Amino acid sequence: MRAGYVLLNVLQFLSEPRSKGLQDQRGGFDQEKVQTALQDSLTHHVVQLKQATGPAHVQEARKGLLQVMAECLKLVKSME
């Protein structure tokens, strides 16, 4: 969960408007790769959640992770 929040904060930082001259410097950020990775991970965790394997606390943590990852995906899709 903590890693998801860190990712969300990093993505928010990358999406902020930059001053002139720094607009294209995102430290190697590749929007398509990040979007694909998030979509693949979301799909995997949704399947795991639907199978309902594991203890209840694991399922609750997975739901929280999915919410954070969905927010990350929205943010990545909105980047230009």
JOCORQUI-V496506 format. One record per run of one state. SS is the DSSP state (H for helix, E for strand, - for the rest). FROM is the first residue (numbers start at 0). TO is the last residue. Records with the same first field share a line. If there is no record, write none. Layout:
SS = FROM-TO / FROM-TO
This chain:
- = 0-0 / 15-29 / 51-54 / 78-79
H = 1-14 / 30-50 / 55-77
